[in-house]
Every structure is written in C-alpha cells, then in structure tokens.
Amino acid sequence: MSAPSRIFVSHLSGVAVFDPNGDQVGRVRDLVAMLRVGRRPPRLLGLVVELSTRRRIFLPMTRVTGIESGQVITTGVLNVRRFEQRPTERLVLGELLDRRVTLVDTGEEVTVLDVAVQQLPARRDWEIDRVFVRKGKGGALRRKGEAVTVEWSAVTGFSLEEHGQGAESLLASFEQLRPADLANVLHHFSAKRRAEVAAALDDDRLADVLEELPEDDQIEILGKLQEERAADVLEAMDPDDAADLLAELPEEDQERLLGLMEPDDAADMRRLMQYEERTAGGMMTTEPIVLQPDATVADALARVRQQDLSPALAAQVYVCRPPDQTPTGKYLGLVHFQRLLRDPPFTLVGTVIDQDLQSLRPDTPLPAVTSFFATYDMVAAPVVDESGSLLGAVTVDDVLDHLLPDDWRETEFHLAGEVNDGGE
C-alpha cells in the first residue's frame, strides 16, 4: 500500500476519495478509531466518507489502497449503508481534537491540536501514534503556549480505564485474542453480555468470531442484530460458513437476509445452499485465488500475499479461462505456492500448471474428500463441475470441521488470560 509513513489527520479532512478508475466517490469527513486499555495507541478502523448524495458511510482501512497527494484511493468496494457510530468507536476529528489531556511526565494539562496516524510495517493495520498538543490554557486573552508533538503514550485522558466491565473495556481486553479464542470466551458469557459485545465488534471481526462459534450461538447473535447489519456480517464471513448459517434459519429469514445482500454475494450463498452439507460442494468456498493463464508468477505471489487469505487458500492458485470469478471458464489446473517460489517472476502461470492432480466433483461425499486430501497431502482442492468450470475450493479446515464431533467447538481449552463476564 502506497502511503506516507505518518499523516496528521487534519490533512485528511475534506480530502477527495477515488475508486481505482479515478472516479471520485466522496470526501473524508472524519476518521474512526478504537481506543484501547491503558496508554496503548488506538487502532484506526476506517474513514467516514460523505458521498455526493450527502449520505455518510463507513470505509474500512482494509479497503484503502493509497493515501497520497491529497487524495484517498480505495478498492472500489463500498458499503453504502449509512454510518452509525458504535459504543467502542471514537470520531477522531469530532471527539479527540480540542480535547484537554494530561502530560504523563509533568502532570501539565494540554490541548490536543492534531493527531497523527501511521501504518504498521508489513501490515494493513493503522494506529494513532502521535499527538500534537499546545501547552497552557490558551484563549483570546492569554498568550499561546508551546506546541509540541509527543508519543500517544506520553499523554493520559484518552484511553479506556483498566477496570470496569462495560462492553468498551471488555472489547479492548479482547483485542489480542484470536477469533477462535474470543469465540470460546463469548460462548461462556451470558446471552445479554454476548449481545453487547457482538454489537460493539466491527463487521469483519464479528464475522471471524461467528465462524468459530457453535451453531446455536451463531443463530442467537445473528437474530439480535439489525437485519441490515446481519446481512453485512454474513457478507463478511467466508461464503461456505455464511451459507451453512443461513441454511439453519427459517426460509423467510433466509430470503429476507439474502435480499439485503449485494447481488453477487447473495448469488454465491444461493449456489452453495443447493449442495448437501457433507459434500465437496457444501464445504467449498467460492473465493479461491483464480488467475488466467497469461498472468505472471509475480501476479500470483501478489495475490497469495493478501492478508485476509487463510494459509490453506494461499497454498495454491487455480488457473482458468475467463471469466475468472467462480463459476469460471474452463479449469486448466493449479500451481502450488512452492512452485511459484522456484520460478522467475515473469514466468506465465499457464506454463507451470500441475495438470496431473484430479479435481473433486461438487457431489463428492465427505469420506471421498477426506481420502483425497490424505492421498495427495493437500491442504486445499479444486471443485469442478461436469462442464469443466471451477466452482470453488475445499480447504482442510472445513474437512476437519465436518469430521470432528458436532459439539467440538464447545470443548473447554486453555486460554492465556481469563476474562471476567461481569454478570448481568
């Protein structure tokens, strides 16, 4: 991602936001951050963007590909649902600037004039790491004091308190937990506290956690969300997991949620729901890495490096004739990650395809899928229909999920730290 090492947020106010084609989609009106316990730097979640229609929407930082020369470039994927601030979120321009805080070393009260954000090395996460403050009380009749830039940890008066069991404090203490660990914690909470934490999580984080929860908890949490948000969270889940969850809902609820989704996402869900659960088609994801044969090894490695990909999906790319969205044109074969590392970057993937490995049919039953993975030492396998089109890929984690007992997610296991529910 191309971006300056550090940006003061006042420079982003009113900046134009463009899609990859250079068309303006709106302007930045604020930034959304999540405070953390103690003096840890807040995480920047995204931008509040005002569209030409005056509607303000939320643009996650994961969909920002560049901040440079007074403009913000996005992936072009926008959720136009109206922005609603959540309890754990703070508006940077609206709530953090002009605030009175205290310098830790001297105890002196200062006024926040600006804050700076920085992208973390080798990651897509952004943090607020600097605070630009003015000493003295200021005011029209007083001489202005010295203005200095300090580390976020050098001031106090922003962050959440270490004590307390409100949703804000709980969420801050959960931040370092993996989705599976957070799911285990939520499972043992009361229904009331589960709903509070779910409401405070952002869509992507809640989607990751839902995928790790037992079915009953998934249905309970989804049922307590507003329908538009429930549809957004389903879109953020892996398609196979979302389809499994939808299949457990009453038919009228299924149709209502599918109607609120983006058409492409809804089409994927409907396609997955037509297969039996314990078959290759019922377990596959519709979002593997698909490339056309004239793509290069460098193109393939760039796709593999995407942070959102699971290790299993990143293990290989699938080469197909256009279209390269599932269901694709003719499936030609796959290229393993190790082969990509051995060939020069300019090599065409169409010339290094492994054509010997067989593919799975969507109706292949679970025992046969399991045997396939064991026989060929695979972590992912292509699913191809009778016409030769790639429908998706089955990953080893989904195979294991179907082999384990139904209640395996409810099994107790050790967590590094214990979190107190705080009761009702």
MOLIN-V943466 format. One record per residue. SS is DSSP state (A for helix, B for strand, O for the rest). PHI is phi in degrees with one decimal (none if undefined). Layout:
# MOLIN-V943466
ss=SS phi=PHI
ss=SS phi=PHI
This chain:
# MOLIN-V943466
ss=O phi=none
ss=B phi=-87.7
ss=B phi=-162.7
ss=O phi=-60.2
ss=O phi=-66.1
ss=O phi=-148.3
ss=B phi=-132.2
ss=B phi=-81.6
ss=A phi=-66.7
ss=A phi=-61.4
ss=A phi=-76.0
ss=O phi=-95.7
ss=O phi=-62.5
ss=O phi=81.4
ss=O phi=-67.1
ss=B phi=-72.0
ss=B phi=-113.6
ss=B phi=-120.6
ss=O phi=-87.3
ss=O phi=-61.3
ss=O phi=-85.3
ss=O phi=89.7
ss=O phi=-87.2
ss=B phi=-75.0
ss=B phi=-109.2
ss=B phi=167.9
ss=B phi=-134.8
ss=B phi=-73.5
ss=B phi=-111.3
ss=B phi=-168.5
ss=B phi=-123.1
ss=B phi=-114.5
ss=B phi=-125.8
ss=B phi=-116.8
ss=O phi=-70.4
ss=O phi=-124.8
ss=B phi=-64.7
ss=O phi=73.7
ss=O phi=-108.6
ss=O phi=-72.8
ss=O phi=-58.8
ss=O phi=-68.0
ss=B phi=-91.1
ss=B phi=-84.2
ss=B phi=-85.3
ss=B phi=174.7
ss=B phi=-118.6
ss=B phi=-91.9
ss=B phi=-113.5
ss=B phi=-95.4
ss=B phi=-77.9
ss=O phi=-62.9
ss=O phi=-83.1
ss=O phi=78.9
ss=O phi=-73.2
ss=B phi=-102.5
ss=B phi=-123.2
ss=B phi=-100.4
ss=B phi=-114.2
ss=B phi=-61.6
ss=A phi=-63.9
ss=A phi=-67.2
ss=A phi=-105.9
ss=B phi=-104.0
ss=B phi=-104.2
ss=B phi=-166.6
ss=B phi=-130.7
ss=B phi=-162.3
ss=O phi=49.4
ss=O phi=68.6
ss=B phi=-149.3
ss=B phi=-116.4
ss=B phi=-108.0
ss=B phi=-115.6
ss=O phi=-73.0
ss=O phi=92.9
ss=O phi=-93.6
ss=O phi=-122.0
ss=O phi=-98.9
ss=O phi=-89.0
ss=O phi=-64.6
ss=B phi=-59.8
ss=O phi=-65.2
ss=O phi=-129.3
ss=O phi=-72.2
ss=O phi=-99.2
ss=O phi=-57.6
ss=O phi=-88.0
ss=B phi=-100.3
ss=B phi=-127.2
ss=B phi=-83.3
ss=A phi=-66.2
ss=A phi=-70.6
ss=A phi=-82.3
ss=A phi=-123.0
ss=A phi=-95.2
ss=O phi=-77.8
ss=O phi=65.0
ss=O phi=-89.7
ss=B phi=-90.2
ss=B phi=-130.2
ss=B phi=-122.7
ss=B phi=-72.9
ss=O phi=-62.3
ss=O phi=-68.5
ss=O phi=-110.1
ss=O phi=76.8
ss=O phi=-78.1
ss=B phi=-80.9
ss=B phi=-135.2
ss=B phi=-107.4
ss=B phi=-78.5
ss=B phi=-94.9
ss=B phi=-164.7
ss=B phi=-134.4
ss=B phi=-115.5
ss=B phi=-112.0
ss=B phi=-141.2
ss=B phi=-83.2
ss=O phi=-71.8
ss=O phi=-58.4
ss=O phi=60.6
ss=O phi=-138.1
ss=O phi=-96.4
ss=O phi=-73.9
ss=B phi=-121.9
ss=B phi=-131.1
ss=B phi=-87.6
ss=B phi=-116.5
ss=B phi=-134.1
ss=B phi=-130.1
ss=B phi=-99.0
ss=B phi=-125.5
ss=B phi=-116.6
ss=B phi=-79.2
ss=O phi=86.8
ss=O phi=-82.8
ss=O phi=70.9
ss=O phi=98.2
ss=O phi=-66.2
ss=O phi=-96.6
ss=O phi=-117.8
ss=O phi=-72.1
ss=O phi=-67.4
ss=O phi=-85.0
ss=O phi=-68.4
ss=B phi=-105.5
ss=B phi=-137.6
ss=B phi=-106.7
ss=B phi=-129.4
ss=B phi=-65.0
ss=A phi=-55.1
ss=A phi=-70.3
ss=A phi=-84.5
ss=B phi=-125.6
ss=B phi=-132.4
ss=O phi=123.0
ss=O phi=-100.4
ss=O phi=-76.8
ss=B phi=-66.6
ss=O phi=-71.6
ss=O phi=-66.2
ss=O phi=-97.8
ss=O phi=100.1
ss=O phi=-127.8
ss=O phi=-68.7
ss=A phi=-59.0
ss=A phi=-61.2
ss=A phi=-65.8
ss=A phi=-60.2
ss=A phi=-64.0
ss=A phi=-63.0
ss=A phi=-73.2
ss=A phi=-85.8
ss=O phi=-57.3
ss=O phi=-84.4
ss=O phi=-74.9
ss=O phi=-68.0
ss=A phi=-53.3
ss=A phi=-65.2
ss=A phi=-70.6
ss=A phi=-65.1
ss=A phi=-61.4
ss=A phi=-64.0
ss=A phi=-65.4
ss=A phi=-61.9
ss=A phi=-58.2
ss=O phi=-95.1
ss=O phi=-81.4
ss=O phi=-68.8
ss=A phi=-59.5
ss=A phi=-63.0
ss=A phi=-69.3
ss=A phi=-58.4
ss=A phi=-65.2
ss=A phi=-64.3
ss=A phi=-68.8
ss=A phi=-60.3
ss=A phi=-65.5
ss=A phi=-86.9
ss=O phi=-69.8
ss=O phi=-74.7
ss=A phi=-58.3
ss=A phi=-66.1
ss=A phi=-66.8
ss=A phi=-64.2
ss=A phi=-61.0
ss=A phi=-61.7
ss=A phi=-71.1
ss=A phi=-57.9
ss=O phi=-62.4
ss=O phi=-101.2
ss=O phi=-90.5
ss=O phi=-61.4
ss=A phi=-55.3
ss=A phi=-61.8
ss=A phi=-66.5
ss=A phi=-57.4
ss=A phi=-64.0
ss=A phi=-62.1
ss=A phi=-66.2
ss=A phi=-60.6
ss=A phi=-68.5
ss=A phi=-94.6
ss=O phi=-86.2
ss=O phi=-60.1
ss=A phi=-59.2
ss=A phi=-63.9
ss=A phi=-71.1
ss=A phi=-57.9
ss=A phi=-65.2
ss=A phi=-63.8
ss=A phi=-66.7
ss=A phi=-60.8
ss=A phi=-63.9
ss=A phi=-79.1
ss=O phi=-75.5
ss=O phi=-60.2
ss=A phi=-54.1
ss=A phi=-67.8
ss=A phi=-68.9
ss=A phi=-64.6
ss=A phi=-65.2
ss=A phi=-62.1
ss=A phi=-67.8
ss=A phi=-59.4
ss=A phi=-64.3
ss=O phi=-86.5
ss=O phi=-91.0
ss=O phi=-57.5
ss=A phi=-57.4
ss=A phi=-66.7
ss=A phi=-69.6
ss=A phi=-56.4
ss=A phi=-65.5
ss=A phi=-65.7
ss=A phi=-70.1
ss=A phi=-61.3
ss=A phi=-67.5
ss=A phi=-89.8
ss=O phi=-82.3
ss=O phi=-61.9
ss=A phi=-53.2
ss=A phi=-65.6
ss=A phi=-66.5
ss=A phi=-62.6
ss=A phi=-63.6
ss=A phi=-60.9
ss=A phi=-61.7
ss=A phi=-61.9
ss=A phi=-66.4
ss=A phi=-68.5
ss=A phi=-71.5
ss=O phi=-82.2
ss=O phi=-95.3
ss=O phi=-64.3
ss=O phi=-59.4
ss=O phi=-95.6
ss=B phi=-128.2
ss=A phi=-58.1
ss=A phi=-65.2
ss=A phi=-76.0
ss=A phi=-100.0
ss=O phi=-75.9
ss=B phi=-100.3
ss=O phi=-92.8
ss=O phi=-124.8
ss=O phi=-75.6
ss=O phi=-81.1
ss=B phi=-117.6
ss=B phi=-129.5
ss=O phi=-84.3
ss=O phi=-62.9
ss=O phi=-89.7
ss=O phi=-71.5
ss=B phi=-96.7
ss=A phi=-58.6
ss=A phi=-61.9
ss=A phi=-61.1
ss=A phi=-64.0
ss=A phi=-65.3
ss=A phi=-63.5
ss=A phi=-69.6
ss=A phi=-63.6
ss=O phi=-75.1
ss=O phi=-58.2
ss=O phi=-64.7
ss=O phi=-74.4
ss=O phi=-73.9
ss=O phi=-72.8
ss=O phi=-55.6
ss=O phi=-66.8
ss=A phi=-70.2
ss=A phi=-80.6
ss=A phi=-73.9
ss=B phi=-160.1
ss=B phi=-117.7
ss=B phi=-110.8
ss=B phi=-104.3
ss=B phi=-142.0
ss=O phi=-71.8
ss=O phi=-63.9
ss=O phi=-75.5
ss=O phi=-101.7
ss=O phi=-104.6
ss=O phi=-69.6
ss=O phi=-69.9
ss=O phi=-87.9
ss=O phi=-72.7
ss=B phi=-56.2
ss=B phi=-78.8
ss=B phi=-101.9
ss=B phi=148.2
ss=B phi=-129.2
ss=B phi=-126.9
ss=B phi=-76.3
ss=A phi=-57.3
ss=A phi=-61.9
ss=A phi=-66.5
ss=A phi=-60.8
ss=A phi=-75.0
ss=A phi=-91.1
ss=O phi=-105.0
ss=O phi=-59.8
ss=O phi=-58.8
ss=O phi=-83.3
ss=O phi=-63.9
ss=B phi=-78.6
ss=A phi=-64.2
ss=A phi=-63.7
ss=A phi=-96.0
ss=O phi=-124.3
ss=O phi=-72.1
ss=B phi=-87.1
ss=O phi=-97.5
ss=O phi=-83.4
ss=O phi=-73.0
ss=O phi=-73.8
ss=O phi=-108.2
ss=B phi=-95.9
ss=O phi=-88.3
ss=O phi=-61.2
ss=O phi=-93.2
ss=O phi=-63.1
ss=B phi=-73.7
ss=A phi=-52.9
ss=A phi=-58.0
ss=A phi=-70.8
ss=A phi=-63.9
ss=A phi=-60.1
ss=A phi=-61.9
ss=A phi=-59.7
ss=A phi=-62.7
ss=A phi=-68.9
ss=A phi=-65.7
ss=A phi=-103.6
ss=O phi=52.9
ss=O phi=-98.8
ss=O phi=-110.1
ss=B phi=-156.9
ss=B phi=-144.1
ss=B phi=-76.6
ss=B phi=-115.2
ss=B phi=-126.1
ss=O phi=-87.6
ss=O phi=-65.5
ss=O phi=-83.9
ss=O phi=92.7
ss=B phi=-91.2
ss=B phi=-76.5
ss=B phi=-95.6
ss=B phi=168.0
ss=B phi=-142.4
ss=B phi=-96.1
ss=B phi=-108.9
ss=A phi=-63.6
ss=A phi=-66.0
ss=A phi=-71.7
ss=A phi=-64.4
ss=A phi=-62.2
ss=A phi=-57.7
ss=A phi=-85.8
ss=A phi=-85.9
ss=O phi=-74.9
ss=O phi=-58.5
ss=O phi=-58.1
ss=O phi=-99.7
ss=A phi=-64.1
ss=A phi=-70.2
ss=A phi=-91.6
ss=O phi=-70.8
ss=O phi=-67.4
ss=O phi=-147.3
ss=O phi=-70.0
ss=O phi=-110.5
ss=O phi=-62.6
ss=O phi=-135.2
ss=O phi=-97.1
ss=O phi=-119.6
ss=O phi=-84.1
ss=O phi=-60.6
ss=O phi=83.6
ss=O phi=74.1
ss=O phi=-77.7
